[in-house]
Amino acid sequence: MISIDDVEIAYEEAGPAAPAGTVVLVHGSGADMRLWEHQFQALSEHHRVIRYDARGHGRSGDAEGEVCHHEDLLAVMDVLGVERAALAGSSMGGAYATEAALAAPSRVVALALIGSGLAGHQWPQEMLDQARARVRSSVPAASTFPTRGICRRSNGRRR
């Protein structure tokens, strides 16, 4: 576990003694770091590979208020001493990886986006409420998903 803004963030890393580079795997909003199990194992044969649970997911702690996931991604890299890395993101994890690349382009050597979401579009509140109600009525586990704010800042600076 590492601590970012007083929140415990669970992570795992693997790789050889002399890695070919570093890869950071970023899961989407409906998953945790276990999503990347096969990729984590395969990539760690030649690369330093890091995967982590975002706030409110898996074994990581939760945070109240606005959450800037791309800033957390850059903070994970900071704490683990990663100057530059290839980022792979699935779903909203792809959005966070993209935001990190835009905020700190010198820190990202490559992006792999898988079914990536993109931040920045403002959906009408009525549509969000309707979609949330439909998901929660169809998927029992979805009723336990926390509803929290997302980062609206784009300057990439840590709080």
C-alpha positions in Angstrom: 0.0 0.0 0.0 1.0 3.5 -0.7 -0.6 6.7 0.6 -1.8 9.5 -1.6 -3.5 12.5 0.0 -4.1 10.4 3.1 -5.8 7.6 1.1 -4.3 4.1 1.0 -3.8 2.9 -2.5 -3.3 -0.8 -3.2 -0.8 -1.7 -5.9 1.3 -4.6 -7.2 4.4 -4.6 -9.3 6.5 -7.2 -10.9 9.3 -7.5 -13.5 12.9 -8.5 -14.1 15.9 -6.9 -12.4 16.8 -5.0 -15.6 13.4 -4.2 -17.2 13.0 -3.1 -20.8 10.8 -0.2 -19.5 7.8 0.4 -17.3 4.1 -0.2 -18.0 1.3 1.1 -15.7 -2.0 -0.7 -16.1 -5.1 1.4 -15.2 -8.5 -0.3 -14.8 -11.9 1.2 -15.5 -14.6 2.3 -13.1 -16.4 -1.0 -12.8 -13.3 -3.1 -12.1 -10.1 -3.3 -10.0 -6.5 -4.2 -10.7 -7.4 -7.9 -11.1 -8.7 -7.0 -14.5 -5.1 -7.0 -15.7 -4.1 -10.4 -14.4 -3.0 -12.0 -17.7 -1.4 -8.9 -19.0 0.4 -8.3 -15.7 1.9 -11.8 -15.8 2.9 -11.7 -19.5 4.3 -8.1 -19.5 6.3 -8.6 -16.3 8.6 -11.1 -18.1 10.4 -8.2 -19.8 9.0 -5.0 -18.2 8.5 -3.5 -14.8 4.7 -3.6 -14.6 2.6 -1.7 -12.1 -1.1 -2.1 -11.5 -3.1 -0.4 -8.8 -6.7 -0.1 -7.4 -8.1 3.4 -7.9 -9.7 5.1 -5.0 -12.9 3.4 -4.0 -12.0 0.2 -5.9 -10.6 -3.2 -4.8 -8.4 -2.8 -1.7 -7.8 0.9 -2.0 -9.4 3.4 0.4 -12.2 5.8 -0.7 -12.1 9.6 -0.8 -14.8 12.1 -0.4 -15.4 14.9 -2.8 -13.8 15.5 -6.1 -11.4 12.8 -7.3 -8.8 13.5 -10.0 -7.9 10.0 -11.0 -5.2 11.1 -13.5 -3.5 13.0 -10.7 -3.6 9.8 -8.6 -2.0 7.9 -11.6 0.8 10.4 -11.7 1.2 10.3 -7.9 1.5 6.5 -8.0 4.3 6.9 -10.5 5.9 9.5 -8.3 5.8 7.4 -5.2 7.2 4.4 -7.0 10.0 6.3 -8.6 8.7 6.0 -12.2 9.8 9.0 -14.3 8.4 7.7 -17.6 6.1 4.8 -18.5 3.8 3.3 -21.1 0.2 3.6 -19.8 -2.5 1.1 -20.7 -6.0 1.9 -19.7 -9.3 0.1 -20.1 -12.7 2.0 -20.2 -12.4 5.0 -17.9 -8.9 3.9 -17.0 -8.1 4.9 -20.6 -9.5 8.3 -20.0 -7.4 8.7 -16.9 -4.3 7.6 -18.8 -5.1 10.1 -21.6 -5.6 12.9 -19.0 -2.3 12.0 -17.4 -0.6 12.1 -20.8 -2.1 15.5 -21.6 -1.1 16.9 -18.1 2.4 15.5 -18.1 3.4 14.4 -21.7 7.1 14.0 -20.8 6.2 11.2 -18.4 4.3 9.1 -20.9 6.2 7.1 -23.6 3.1 5.3 -25.0 -0.6 5.0 -24.6 -2.6 1.8 -25.1 -6.4 2.6 -24.9 -8.9 -0.3 -24.7 -12.5 0.7 -25.1 -11.5 4.0 -23.6 -13.8 6.6 -22.2 -13.0 10.2 -22.6 -13.5 12.9 -20.1 -14.7 16.4 -20.8 -18.2 15.9 -22.2 -20.9 17.2 -20.0 -23.9 14.8 -20.2 -27.3 16.2 -19.3 -28.2 15.5 -15.7 -31.6 14.0 -16.7 -29.8 11.4 -19.0 -27.3 10.6 -16.2 -30.1 10.0 -13.7 -32.0 7.8 -16.1 -28.9 5.7 -17.0 -28.0 5.3 -13.3 -31.5 4.2 -12.4 -31.6 1.6 -15.3 -28.2 0.2 -14.4 -29.0 -0.1 -10.7 -32.3 -1.8 -11.5 -30.7 -4.3 -13.9 -27.4 -5.0 -12.1 -27.9 -5.7 -8.3 -24.2 -5.0 -7.5 -24.5 -1.6 -9.2 -26.6 -0.3 -6.4 -23.6 -0.4 -4.1 -21.4 1.7 -6.4 -20.6 5.0 -4.8 -21.7 8.1 -6.5 -18.9 10.7 -6.2 -17.6 13.7 -8.0 -15.0 13.5 -10.7 -12.2 15.8 -11.4 -13.2 18.8 -13.5 -9.7 20.4 -13.5 -7.4 19.9 -16.4 -4.2 21.6 -15.3 -2.6 18.4 -14.1 -1.2 20.0 -10.9 -1.4 18.0 -7.6 -3.6 19.5 -4.9 
